[in-house]
Amino acid sequence: MIAQTPSPPYYAVIFTNLRSEIEEGYEEMALEMVLLAKLQPGYLGHESVREGLGITISYWESLADIHKWKSHADHMLAQKYGQEKWYTSYKTRIARVERDYGMNL
């Protein structure tokens, strides 16, 4: 599903990753993080795909909102597990969205 974001400017957090072979607890934590992110101030939506390479883009009103989400205790635990067991590599990028456009049939 394509996230329905407001008119720019807003911010995108692009999380790109490669998974390890460890599955234990991953799906449950991923679902929990989506539900928790939706409750955070400034959250605007997200998009996620995985076909070998995983890419999740979350959209936020401000850099301060992104920082609060990164520092959330439950999210920090998920990050720790990701680093220790679920990912072989990852990259996080933060970008300001200046313009967006599209089509919706």
Secondary structure, 3 states (H helix, E strand, C coil): CCCCCCCCCEEEEEEEEEECCCCCCHHHHHHHHHHHHHCCCCEEEEEEEECCEEEEEEEECCHHHHHHHHHCHHHHHHHHHHHHHHEEEEEEEEEEECCCCCCCC
